[in-house]
Amino acid sequence: MKEQKQLLKKIQTFAADELPNHNSLIKLARENATQIKIGKSLFLQTYGCASELEYKRQCMRDGHIMYHAHIGMNDMETTASALRDIHYHLDQQGFRMDRAGFALDRRMGLPSDLWAATAAETGPMLENQQDWSALAQSAAIQPHMGDFMIGQPASFSNTVQALRIGCTTIGNLSQFFTFEAPGWRDHCATSAETMKAISLLAEFRQQGMMLHSYLEDGYGALFKQCATVAAWAMLEYYIVEELLGAKLSHCIGGLTSDPIKRAGWVLALQKIHRGDQVGSMIYGDTISFGQDFDKNRGVVSEYLLWDIMIQMHSPSGHAVLPLPVTEAIRIPSAEEIIEAQCFGRQIEQTAKRLYPHVDFSAAEHFADRVFQDGKVVFDNALSGLKQCGVDLSNPLQLLYVLKKMGAQTFEDLFAKDIQSSDPTDMYLLSQQVIDNYRPLFESSEMIKKVKGKRLILASTDVHEHAIGALAQLLSEAGADVTNLGSEQSPDQVAECLSKYSYDALLLSTHNGMALDYGRQLRLILDKDSIDLPILMGGVLNQKVGTEALPVDVVDDLKQLGINPAVGLPNLTKLLSY
C-alpha cells in the first residue's frame, strides 16, 4: 500500500509539470496543414488509390492478402536499389509487393542540426528531398514510415516530409513511450512534437492518412500480461481517435509466438477499434528465431500460416511479413528478402487449402478475455490518472505523463487486480531464459565470481529483456546489481559510474552501433579516469562506410578493452576482475 502511494505521488509530480498549451499546438498543426499537398507514391499511382487506407479497404473486400517487407540497408542508394530488385523479381513471378518499411538510422528522430554530432547507427539517413522521394518512387511498393518518425523530437518535420512523398501510414506512436533519440532527453519537447504530428494527420483523416503504432515496440514489449497490452491499445485509441481525431492503425506480432494469440490479437484489436480496424502489418515472430536457418524457416511457416488464415477469417488490412531466415543474426539482403517473400506465397497457397478446416474458437476466446480484462485495466488507468490530477481531455498531458511513468509503474498500479489474464509471450520467454540459465548462476564457480560484487547493467536501446533476466540471475547469485534499464547513452552510464564504485559494467546493444557506442564510452571513461571491466553483449555490429550491411566489430571492441559477451555461458570466463 505504501509503495502504491509513492507511485501515485510520482504521477502527481509529472501531472504538475508545465507543458505548452495543447490547443495552441493543435491550431498550429491545422495552420500548417493548409500548406501541405499530399504526394502520390508510385505504388498509389499504379493502383489508382489516394491512400494506403483506400487500398487496404479494397484488399479487405477482395480477399487479397497484403505483404510487407522490412528493409535495413545502410544508405539510400542501396535501399533504392533493393526496392527495385525486390519489385522486379517478385513481379517476374506474378507476385505483388504491397508495402515496405525501413529500418532508418536513429538519428532521423533528431532535428537535422544535431545529426553531425551524433554517432551513426544501422540504417539510411534521409538527408534531402531526393532521399525521401527515392522511398516512394524507386518501385511500385508503398513506403511505410514507422521507425524514428512520429514519437521523436523531429516528429512534425518528418511527418510533413512523409506526407509530401505520398506515404500515408506514418508511425510509430508506441516508440514514443520507450525509444529515445540519441542523446535527447527533453520529454516535454518530444511530447509536443508528437502531438503536433498526430494533429496534422487528423487534418488529413478524410484523405486516408493513418497513424501507425506497433504495440510491441513500446510498452507492449515490457508488460507481463496481455490484458495490459490490450488496455494500452485502448489508451492509444482514446488519445489518437477520441481526443485528436486521427485514424489509428495498430501492429503487433514480433514478440508473440503462440499462433492462438497471434490470431486472437487481430480479433481483439477489432473489438478495441469498435469494428473499424484497419491494421498496418502483423510483424513476424522474432523471438523464436535463432542461428539455425532451417528451424527459422519452420518458424516462418507456422506463424505465417496463421497470419494469413486469420486475414481470410476476419480481414483487418494487416499486411503479413515473411521474415528472412537470417533476421536473428544480421540485417537481411535484398536477395534474402525476395526469397522470404516467395516462400510466403507458397505458404499462402497452403493456408487457402487449410482454412476451411480450421476452428478459430480458441483465438476468439483469447480475444474476448484480453478485451474484457483490458477494459478493466483501461478504466483503472483513466480513474487513477484523473485522481492524480491528469486532465483526461488534454492529449499532450496524457502522452507526457504516460511516458514519464514507465511501463512497470503503469502495470503495477492499474493491472494488479487482473490475475487470470494470459501472460505475454515475451514475459514467458524471459522466465524461460531465467529458468534455463539458473543452474549456471547457481554453480559454485559463478557464485564465487559475483557474490558481493557491485555490477551495473544497461541497454543502449529499448531491447531490455536480456538485461532484465541477467539482473535477476546475477542478484540470485549474490551480486549487488544496479540495472539502469534501456536507452542509456554513454554519458548517462559514465555519470552513474562516477558517483559510485562498481566492479564491472555489463552492456546490451542491438541497433548496429556497438563500436561507436564503445568508442564514445571509452573516451568519457578515460577522461574521467574510470577503470573497470566492461562486457558488451547483443548484436555486436556497426554501420561502416559504404558497406551495404553492418559489419561485425567484435575484434574492434576487444582493441578498446571491451569484452564481447557472446551468450550467457561465456560470462563465467569474462567475469574475472
C-alpha positions in Angstrom: 0.0 0.0 0.0 2.9 2.4 0.8 4.6 1.6 -2.5 1.3 2.3 -4.3 1.0 5.7 -2.7 4.6 6.5 -3.7 3.9 5.6 -7.3 0.7 7.7 -7.3 2.6 10.6 -5.8 5.2 10.3 -8.6 2.4 10.6 -11.2 1.1 13.7 -9.4 4.5 15.2 -9.8 4.5 14.5 -13.5 1.0 16.0 -13.9 2.2 19.2 -12.3 5.0 19.7 -14.8 4.5 22.7 -17.1 3.6 21.9 -20.7 2.7 24.0 -23.7 -1.0 24.8 -24.3 -2.2 21.8 -26.3 -4.9 23.7 -28.1 -2.3 26.1 -29.4 -0.3 23.2 -30.8 -3.4 21.7 -32.5 -4.1 25.1 -34.0 -0.5 25.4 -35.3 -0.8 21.9 -36.9 -4.1 22.9 -38.6 -2.4 26.1 -40.0 0.5 24.1 -41.3 -1.9 21.6 -42.9 -3.1 24.2 -45.4 0.4 24.4 -46.8 0.9 20.7 -47.4 0.0 18.8 -50.5 -0.2 15.0 -50.2 2.1 13.4 -52.7 1.4 10.3 -54.8 3.8 7.4 -54.5 4.5 5.2 -57.5 2.5 2.5 -55.8 -0.6 4.6 -55.3 -0.3 5.8 -58.9 0.0 2.3 -60.2 -3.1 1.0 -58.3 -5.2 4.1 -58.6 -5.6 4.8 -54.9 -5.5 8.1 -53.0 -4.1 6.4 -49.9 -3.0 3.1 -48.4 -6.1 3.1 -46.3 -8.2 3.1 -49.5 -6.0 0.3 -50.9 -6.3 -1.7 -47.7 -10.1 -1.5 -47.6 -10.2 -2.7 -51.3 -7.9 -5.7 -50.3 -10.2 -6.5 -47.4 -13.2 -6.6 -49.8 -11.4 -8.6 -52.4 -9.7 -11.1 -50.1 -6.2 -10.0 -51.2 -3.5 -10.9 -48.7 -1.1 -7.9 -48.4 2.6 -8.5 -47.9 5.1 -6.3 -46.0 8.9 -6.3 -46.1 11.3 -4.6 -43.7 14.4 -3.2 -45.3 17.5 -2.1 -43.4 20.3 -1.2 -45.8 23.0 1.2 -44.8 22.4 4.0 -47.3 19.7 5.4 -49.6 21.4 4.3 -52.8 21.4 0.7 -51.6 17.9 1.0 -50.2 16.5 2.3 -53.5 18.3 -0.5 -55.4 16.9 -3.1 -53.0 13.4 -1.8 -53.6 13.8 -2.0 -57.4 15.3 -5.5 -57.2 12.5 -6.8 -54.8 9.8 -5.4 -57.0 11.3 -6.7 -60.3 12.0 -10.3 -59.1 8.6 -10.7 -57.4 6.8 -9.1 -60.4 8.5 -11.6 -62.7 6.9 -14.4 -60.7 3.5 -12.7 -60.7 3.7 -11.6 -57.0 2.8 -8.1 -55.7 4.9 -6.5 -53.1 2.4 -4.3 -51.3 4.4 -2.3 -48.8 7.8 -1.9 -47.2 9.1 -0.3 -44.0 12.6 1.0 -43.4 15.0 0.5 -40.5 16.3 4.1 -40.6 19.3 5.4 -38.6 18.0 6.5 -35.2 19.4 10.0 -35.9 16.3 10.5 -38.1 14.4 11.1 -34.9 16.6 14.2 -34.1 16.4 17.7 -35.6 18.7 17.8 -38.6 21.1 20.2 -37.0 22.1 17.5 -34.4 22.9 14.8 -36.9 26.5 15.5 -37.5 27.4 15.5 -33.7 25.6 12.1 -33.2 27.0 8.6 -33.8 25.8 6.9 -36.9 23.8 3.7 -36.4 22.3 1.0 -38.7 20.1 2.2 -41.5 20.0 5.0 -44.0 19.6 8.8 -43.4 17.1 10.8 -45.4 19.2 13.9 -45.8 17.4 15.7 -48.6 14.2 15.6 -50.8 15.8 13.3 -53.2 16.4 10.7 -50.5 12.8 10.9 -49.3 11.4 10.7 -52.9 13.5 7.6 -53.6 11.5 5.7 -51.0 8.3 6.4 -52.8 9.4 6.5 -56.5 12.0 3.8 -56.8 9.5 1.0 -57.2 5.7 0.3 -57.0 5.9 -0.6 -53.4 4.1 1.6 -50.9 6.5 3.2 -48.3 5.7 2.7 -44.7 7.4 5.2 -42.4 7.5 3.7 -38.9 10.8 3.8 -37.1 12.0 7.1 -35.7 9.3 9.3 -37.2 6.3 10.2 -35.0 7.2 9.9 -31.4 10.5 11.6 -31.7 11.8 15.2 -31.4 11.6 15.6 -35.2 8.0 14.1 -35.3 6.4 17.1 -37.0 9.0 17.8 -39.7 9.4 14.1 -40.6 5.6 13.7 -40.9 5.4 16.7 -43.3 8.1 15.1 -45.4 6.4 11.7 -45.4 3.1 13.2 -46.5 4.7 15.1 -49.3 6.1 11.9 -50.9 2.8 10.0 -50.6 3.5 8.0 -47.5 0.0 7.8 -45.9 0.6 5.4 -43.0 3.1 7.0 -40.6 4.3 6.0 -37.1 5.4 4.8 -34.7 3.4 6.1 -31.8 4.4 3.2 -29.4 8.1 4.1 -29.9 7.3 7.5 -28.3 6.9 5.8 -24.9 10.1 3.7 -25.0 12.5 4.9 -27.6 14.8 8.0 -27.1 16.6 9.8 -29.9 20.3 9.5 -29.3 21.4 11.9 -26.6 18.0 13.6 -26.4 16.2 13.8 -23.0 13.6 16.7 -23.4 10.4 14.7 -22.9 8.3 17.9 -22.9 9.5 18.9 -26.4 9.2 15.3 -27.7 5.6 15.1 -26.4 4.7 18.4 -28.0 6.2 17.5 -31.4 4.4 14.1 -31.3 1.0 15.6 -30.5 1.5 18.2 -33.3 2.3 15.4 -35.8 -0.8 13.4 -34.8 -2.9 16.5 -35.0 -1.5 17.0 -38.6 -2.6 13.5 -39.5 -6.0 14.2 -38.1 -6.4 17.1 -40.5 -5.9 14.7 -43.4 -8.0 11.8 -42.0 -10.7 12.2 -44.7 -7.9 11.7 -47.3 -6.9 8.4 -45.7 -3.9 9.3 -43.5 -3.3 6.9 -40.7 -1.1 6.9 -37.6 0.8 3.6 -37.2 1.6 2.1 -33.8 3.5 -1.1 -33.3 2.4 -2.1 -29.7 5.4 -4.4 -29.2 7.9 -1.6 -30.0 6.5 0.2 -26.9 5.2 -0.7 -23.5 3.6 -3.8 -25.0 7.1 -5.3 -25.1 7.6 -4.7 -21.4 4.2 -5.7 -19.9 3.8 -9.1 -18.3 0.1 -9.5 -19.1 -1.8 -9.5 -22.4 -4.6 -7.6 -20.7 -2.3 -4.7 -20.0 -1.3 -4.6 -23.7 -5.0 -4.5 -24.6 -5.6 -1.7 -22.2 -2.6 0.2 -23.7 -4.1 -0.2 -27.2 -7.3 1.3 -25.8 -5.4 4.2 -24.3 -3.7 4.9 -27.6 -7.1 4.7 -29.3 -8.6 7.1 -26.7 -5.8 9.7 -27.2 -5.5 9.4 -31.0 -9.1 8.8 -32.2 -11.2 10.4 -29.5 -9.1 13.3 -28.4 -7.2 14.2 -31.5 -9.4 12.8 -34.3 -6.7 10.9 -36.2 -7.1 7.4 -37.6 -5.0 4.8 -35.6 -3.6 1.7 -37.2 -2.2 -1.0 -34.9 0.5 -3.5 -35.4 1.6 -6.5 -33.3 3.3 -9.8 -33.7 7.1 -9.5 -33.3 7.1 -10.7 -29.7 4.2 -13.1 -30.0 4.9 -16.7 -31.0 1.7 -18.5 -29.9 -0.4 -18.9 -33.0 -3.6 -18.7 -31.0 -2.5 -15.3 -29.6 -1.4 -14.0 -33.0 -4.8 -14.8 -34.5 -6.5 -13.7 -31.3 -4.8 -10.3 -31.3 -6.3 -9.5 -34.7 -9.7 -10.3 -33.3 -9.1 -8.4 -30.1 -7.9 -5.3 -31.9 -11.1 -5.4 -34.0 -13.1 -5.0 -30.7 -10.8 -2.3 -29.5 -11.3 -0.4 -32.7 -15.0 -0.8 -32.4 -15.4 -2.9 -35.5 -13.4 -0.5 -37.8 -9.9 -1.8 -37.5 -7.5 -1.2 -40.4 -4.2 -2.6 -39.4 -0.7 -1.7 -40.7 1.0 -5.1 -40.6 1.5 -8.2 -38.4 5.2 -8.4 -37.7 6.9 -11.8 -37.9 7.7 -13.8 -34.8 11.2 -12.7 -34.0 11.5 -14.2 -30.5 11.5 -17.8 -31.9 14.4 -17.1 -34.3 17.9 -18.3 -33.8 21.0 -19.2 -35.8 19.6 -22.4 -37.3 18.2 -21.3 -40.6 16.2 -24.5 -41.2 14.5 -24.1 -37.9 13.8 -20.4 -38.6 12.1 -21.4 -41.9 9.8 -23.7 -39.9 9.0 -20.8 -37.5 8.1 -18.6 -40.5 5.9 -21.4 -41.9 3.9 -21.7 -38.6 3.3 -18.1 -37.8 2.7 -17.1 -41.4 0.1 -19.8 -41.9 -2.0 -18.5 -39.1 -1.4 -14.8 -40.0 -2.8 -15.5 -43.5 -5.7 -17.6 -42.3 -6.9 -15.0 -39.8 -6.9 -12.5 -42.6 -9.1 -14.8 -44.5 -11.3 -15.4 -41.5 -11.5 -11.7 -40.3 -10.0 -9.3 -42.8 -8.3 -6.4 -41.0 -6.0 -4.9 -43.5 -2.9 -6.1 -41.7 -0.1 -7.0 -44.2 1.8 -10.2 -43.4 5.5 -10.3 -43.1 7.6 -13.4 -44.1 10.8 -12.9 -42.2 14.1 -13.8 -43.9 15.8 -16.6 -42.0 18.9 -14.5 -41.4 16.9 -11.9 -39.3 18.2 -13.0 -36.0 21.9 -12.6 -36.8 22.2 -9.8 -39.3 20.2 -7.4 -41.5 18.9 -9.4 -44.5 20.0 -8.6 -48.0 17.6 -7.9 -50.9 18.1 -11.5 -52.2 17.1 -12.9 -48.8 14.0 -10.7 -48.6 13.0 -11.9 -52.1 13.4 -15.5 -51.1 11.3 -15.0 -48.0 8.6 -13.2 -49.9 8.4 -16.1 -52.5 8.3 -18.6 -49.6 5.4 -16.6 -48.1 3.3 -17.0 -51.3 3.8 -20.8 -51.1 2.5 -20.7 -47.5 -0.5 -18.7 -48.7 -1.5 -21.5 -51.1 -1.3 -23.9 -48.1 -3.3 -21.6 -46.0 -6.1 -21.4 -48.6 -6.3 -25.2 -48.7 -6.3 -25.5 -44.9 -8.5 -22.6 -43.9 -11.9 -24.3 -44.4 -11.0 -27.0 -41.9 -9.6 -24.7 -39.1 -11.5 -23.9 -35.9 -10.8 -20.3 -34.6 -12.7 -20.6 -31.4 -9.6 -20.7 -29.2 -8.4 -17.4 -30.8 -11.9 -15.9 -30.3 -11.9 -16.9 -26.6 -8.5 -15.3 -26.2 -9.8 -12.1 -27.9 -12.8 -12.0 -25.5 -10.6 -12.4 -22.4 -8.0 -9.8 -23.2 -10.6 -7.3 -24.3 -12.7 -7.7 -21.2 -9.7 -7.7 -18.8 -8.1 -4.9 -20.8 -11.2 -2.8 -20.4 -10.9 -3.2 -16.6 -7.2 -2.0 -16.7 -8.1 0.8 -19.1 -10.9 2.0 -16.7 -8.5 1.7 -13.8 -5.9 3.8 -15.6 -8.3 6.6 -16.5 -9.6 6.7 -13.0 -6.2 6.6 -11.4 -4.7 9.2 -13.7 -7.7 11.6 -13.0 -7.1 11.2 -9.3 -3.5 12.2 -9.8 -4.5 15.4 -11.4 -4.2 14.5 -15.0 -6.6 16.2 -17.3 -8.2 13.4 -19.3 -9.2 15.8 -22.1 -5.6 17.0 -22.6 -3.8 14.7 -25.1 -0.5 16.4 -24.5 -0.5 15.9 -20.8 -1.6 12.3 -21.2 1.2 11.5 -23.6 3.7 13.2 -21.3 2.6 11.6 -18.1 2.3 8.1 -19.6 5.8 8.3 -21.0 7.3 9.6 -17.7 5.6 7.0 -15.5 7.0 3.9 -17.4 5.6 0.5 -18.2 6.2 -1.2 -14.9 4.6 1.6 -12.9 1.6 1.5 -15.2 1.1 -2.2 -14.9 1.8 -2.3 -11.1 -0.8 0.4 -10.5 -3.6 -0.4 -12.9 -3.4 -4.2 -13.7 -2.7 -5.6 -10.2 -6.2 -7.0 -9.8 -6.1 -8.9 -13.1 -4.9 -12.4 -12.0 -6.4 -14.6 -14.7 -5.0 -12.8 -17.8 -2.8 -14.6 -20.3 0.9 -13.7 -19.8 2.7 -12.2 -22.8 5.0 -14.5 -24.8 7.9 -12.1 -24.2 7.4 -12.4 -20.4 7.1 -16.2 -20.7 10.3 -16.3 -22.8 12.2 -14.2 -20.2 11.1 -16.5 -17.4 12.2 -19.5 -19.6 15.6 -17.9 -20.1 15.9 -17.4 -16.3 14.9 -21.0 -15.6 17.3 -22.4 -18.3 20.3 -20.5 -17.0 19.6 -20.6 -13.3 21.8 -23.7 -12.9 24.8 -21.8 -14.4 24.3 -19.0 -12.0 23.8 -21.4 -9.0 27.2 -23.0 -9.8 29.9 -22.6 -7.2 32.2 -21.1 -9.9 29.7 -18.3 -10.8 28.8 -17.5 -7.2 32.5 -17.3 -6.3 32.9 -14.7 -9.1 29.9 -12.5 -8.5 28.9 -12.8 -4.8 29.2 -9.5 -3.1 30.3 -7.7 -6.4 28.7 -4.4 -7.4 27.6 -4.8 -11.0 25.9 -2.1 -13.2 23.8 -3.2 -16.2 22.4 -1.1 -19.0 21.0 -1.4 -22.5 21.9 1.0 -25.3 18.4 0.8 -26.8 14.9 -0.3 -26.0 15.6 -4.1 -26.0 15.9 -4.5 -22.2 14.6 -8.0 -21.6 18.0 -9.6 -21.8 19.5 -7.3 -19.1 16.3 -7.8 -17.0 16.8 -11.5 -17.0 20.5 -11.2 -16.4 19.9 -8.7 -13.5 17.7 -11.3 -11.8 20.1 -14.1 -12.2 23.1 -12.1 -11.0 21.1 -10.9 -8.0 20.2 -14.5 -7.1 23.8 -15.4 -7.3 24.6 -12.8 -4.7 25.7 -9.8 -6.7 24.7 -6.3 -5.8 23.1 -5.2 -9.1 22.2 -1.8 -10.4 20.0 -2.0 -13.6 19.9 1.3 -15.4 17.4 -0.1 -17.9 17.0 0.8 -21.6 18.1 3.8 -23.8 21.2 4.6 -21.7 23.7 6.9 -23.5 27.4 6.7 -22.9 27.3 9.9 -20.8 24.5 8.6 -18.7 26.3 5.4 -18.0 29.5 7.3 -17.2 27.7 9.6 -14.9 26.5 6.7 -12.8 29.9 5.2 -12.8 31.4 8.4 -11.5 29.1 8.5 -8.5 29.6 5.0 -7.2 32.3 2.3 -7.3 31.4 -0.7 -9.4 33.2 -3.9 -10.1 32.0 -4.3 -13.7 29.8 -2.8 -16.3 27.5 -5.1 -18.4 26.0 -3.6 -21.6 23.4 -4.9 -24.0 23.1 -3.4 -27.6 21.1 -4.1 -30.6 20.9 -1.2 -33.1 24.1 -1.7 -35.0 26.1 0.9 -33.1 28.3 -1.2 -30.9 31.6 0.2 -32.0 30.6 3.9 -32.0 29.0 3.4 -28.6 32.1 1.7 -27.3 34.4 4.4 -28.5 32.3 7.2 -27.0 32.1 5.4 -23.7 35.8 4.7 -23.6 36.6 8.4 -24.3 34.4 9.5 -21.4 35.7 6.9 -19.0 39.4 7.6 -19.9 38.8 11.3 -19.5 37.2 10.8 -16.0 39.9 8.2 -15.1 37.2 5.5 -14.6 38.6 2.0 -15.0 36.6 -1.2 -14.7 35.9 -4.3 -16.8 33.3 -3.8 -19.5 31.2 -6.6 -21.0 29.1 -6.0 -24.1 26.5 -8.5 -25.4 23.8 -8.5 -28.0 24.1 -7.6 -31.7 27.8 -6.6 -31.9 27.9 -4.9 -35.4 28.3 -1.4 -36.8 27.4 0.7 -39.7 30.7 1.2 -41.5 31.4 3.5 -44.5 29.9 2.4 -47.8 29.2 -1.2 -46.7 25.7 -2.2 -47.6 25.1 -4.0 -44.3 26.6 -3.6 -40.8 29.8 -5.4 -40.1 30.9 -7.5 -37.2 33.0 -5.4 -34.7 34.0 -8.0 -32.1 37.7 -7.6 -32.7 37.4 -3.8 -32.7 35.7 -3.9 -29.3 38.5 -6.1 -27.9 41.0 -3.5 -29.0 39.1 -0.9 -27.0 39.3 -3.1 -23.9 35.7 -4.1 -24.1 34.9 -7.8 -23.6 32.4 -9.2 -26.2 30.0 -11.4 -24.3 28.5 -13.8 -26.9 25.9 -15.8 -24.9 25.4 -16.1 -21.1 27.6 -19.2 -20.7 30.6 -17.0 -21.7 30.0 -14.8 -18.7 31.8 -17.1 -16.3 35.0 -16.7 -18.2 34.6 -12.9 -18.7 33.7 -12.1 -15.2 37.3 -12.1 -14.0 38.2 -8.8 -12.3 
